[in-house]
């Protein structure tokens, strides 16, 4: 059977559907929730109110980062020239969906909420990803490598800031960190280029803006 060719309008509607699923539908993880392993009794550990508030804000930031990751990978997959690169972007997005679901679950356990700025983070990241992919696959993969390197550093910072008793959030972030390191290494192995220093600096600035915005809103 010949493979169906999708029209431009079909592809546009498909991208809208993906955005709606990320921003409006509960994420579904394919892997078990790491927080359950950290709290084997099955009851989320109660934290003092101030610690729960801090943990919820940190997890909201991480959830926003995963929303941005979905936008980045979907944009890159759309404009990737090499089918293997597009498939890798979609696979990474699928694994990042686990992170999205885990962060949502932990936020609910902490009595927190997701960021009202998530549509902005998704749209901006999608545009950046599509542009990077349109330039070249090497640039697109380089964005993944550098993004994951910065995310790894960001997660390490949050692990240090989490309340000592918040074992569930810690377990989630530890697994996310392992996955991000793997994604970055794979993108580098596929030929991702080292981005120029000014681009890396711009990415760090953008990340700080997103982090601060999501922490409070």
C-alpha positions in Angstrom: 0.0 0.0 0.0 1.5 3.4 -1.0 2.2 5.7 1.9 -0.2 8.6 2.2 1.2 12.0 1.4 -0.1 14.7 3.8 -1.0 18.1 2.5 0.3 21.3 4.0 -3.1 21.9 5.7 -3.0 18.3 7.1 0.5 18.9 8.6 -0.6 22.3 10.0 -3.6 20.7 11.7 -1.4 17.9 13.0 0.9 20.4 14.6 -2.0 22.3 16.2 -3.2 18.9 17.6 0.2 18.3 19.1 0.3 21.7 20.8 -3.2 21.2 22.2 -2.2 17.8 23.6 0.9 19.3 25.3 -0.9 22.4 26.7 -4.4 21.3 27.5 -4.5 17.5 28.0 -3.0 15.5 30.9 0.3 14.0 29.8 0.6 10.2 29.9 3.8 8.5 30.8 5.0 5.3 29.3 7.4 4.6 32.2 6.6 4.3 35.9 6.5 7.4 38.1 9.9 7.7 39.9 8.3 9.4 42.9 6.4 6.2 43.7 9.7 4.3 44.1 10.9 7.1 46.5 7.8 6.7 48.6 7.0 3.0 48.5 4.2 3.3 51.0 2.1 4.8 48.2 1.3 8.0 50.2 2.9 11.2 49.2 5.2 12.5 51.9 3.7 15.5 53.7 6.1 18.5 53.8 5.9 21.7 55.9 3.9 24.4 54.0 6.9 26.5 53.2 8.9 23.6 51.8 5.9 22.3 49.8 5.5 25.8 48.3 9.2 25.9 47.3 9.1 22.4 45.9 6.0 23.2 43.9 7.6 26.3 42.4 10.7 24.4 41.4 8.6 21.6 39.8 6.5 24.2 38.0 9.7 25.5 36.4 10.7 22.0 35.4 7.3 21.3 34.0 7.5 24.5 31.9 10.9 23.4 30.7 9.4 20.1 29.5 6.6 22.1 27.7 9.4 24.1 26.0 11.2 20.8 25.1 8.1 19.5 23.4 7.9 22.6 21.3 11.6 22.5 20.5 11.6 18.8 19.4 8.3 19.1 17.5 9.6 22.1 15.6 12.8 20.4 14.8 11.1 17.2 13.6 8.9 19.3 11.3 11.8 20.8 9.4 14.5 18.1 9.7 15.9 17.1 6.4 17.1 13.6 7.3 14.5 11.1 8.2 16.7 9.5 10.9 17.1 12.9 12.6 13.3 13.6 12.5 12.7 10.1 14.0 15.3 10.9 16.8 13.5 14.2 17.5 10.2 12.4 17.8 11.6 9.7 20.0 13.2 12.4 22.3 9.8 14.2 22.5 8.1 10.9 23.5 10.6 10.4 26.3 10.2 14.0 27.4 6.4 13.3 27.6 7.3 11.1 30.5 9.0 14.0 32.2 5.9 16.2 31.5 3.6 13.6 33.1 5.9 13.1 36.1 6.2 16.9 36.8 2.4 17.2 36.5 1.8 14.4 39.0 4.3 15.8 41.5 2.8 19.3 41.2 -0.6 17.8 42.0 0.8 16.0 45.0 2.3 19.3 46.2 -0.9 21.2 45.7 0.8 23.3 43.0 -0.2 24.4 39.5 1.4 24.6 36.0 2.7 27.9 34.7 0.2 30.2 32.9 3.0 31.1 30.6 3.3 27.6 29.1 1.7 28.6 25.7 4.4 31.2 25.3 7.2 28.8 26.2 5.8 26.2 23.7 5.3 28.6 20.9 8.7 30.3 21.3 10.5 26.9 21.5 8.6 25.5 18.5 9.7 28.5 16.4 13.3 28.1 17.5 13.3 24.4 16.8 11.7 24.8 13.3 14.2 27.5 12.5 17.2 25.4 13.6 16.0 22.5 11.6 15.4 24.6 8.5 19.0 25.8 8.7 20.5 22.3 8.9 20.3 19.1 10.8 23.8 19.7 12.3 22.6 23.0 13.7 19.3 21.4 15.0 21.2 18.6 16.7 23.7 21.1 18.1 20.7 22.9 19.7 19.7 19.6 21.3 23.2 19.0 22.6 23.6 22.5 24.1 20.0 22.6 25.4 20.4 19.3 27.2 23.8 20.4 28.6 22.1 23.5 30.1 19.2 21.5 31.3 21.5 19.1 33.1 23.1 22.0 35.0 19.6 23.5 35.7 18.4 20.2 37.2 21.5 19.8 39.3 20.8 23.3 40.7 17.2 22.3 41.6 18.4 19.1 43.2 20.5 21.2 45.5 17.6 23.6 46.3 14.9 21.0 47.0 13.9 20.5 50.6 15.9 17.5 52.0 12.7 15.6 52.8 11.2 15.9 49.3 12.4 12.5 48.1 9.7 12.2 45.5 10.6 15.3 43.6 14.3 14.4 43.9 13.6 11.0 42.3 11.8 12.6 39.4 14.6 15.1 38.8 17.3 12.5 39.0 15.7 10.3 36.3 15.1 13.4 34.2 18.7 14.3 34.5 19.8 10.8 33.3 17.5 11.1 30.3 18.7 14.6 29.3 22.3 13.5 29.4 21.5 10.6 27.1 19.5 12.8 24.7 22.4 15.3 24.5 25.0 12.6 23.9 22.9 11.0 21.2 22.4 14.3 19.4 26.2 14.8 19.5 26.8 11.4 18.1 24.4 12.0 15.2 26.6 15.0 14.2 25.4 18.0 16.2 27.7 20.9 15.8 29.1 23.1 18.7 27.1 26.3 18.6 28.9 29.6 18.6 29.4 31.2 22.0 27.0 34.1 21.4 24.2 31.6 20.6 25.0 29.6 23.8 24.8 32.8 25.8 21.5 33.8 24.2 20.1 30.3 25.1 21.2 30.7 28.8 19.6 34.2 28.9 16.3 32.8 27.5 16.5 29.9 30.0 16.8 32.3 32.9 13.9 34.4 31.7 11.7 31.2 31.4 12.9 30.0 34.8 12.1 33.2 36.6 8.8 33.7 34.8 7.6 30.1 35.5 8.8 30.2 39.2 6.4 33.1 39.9 3.7 32.6 37.3 
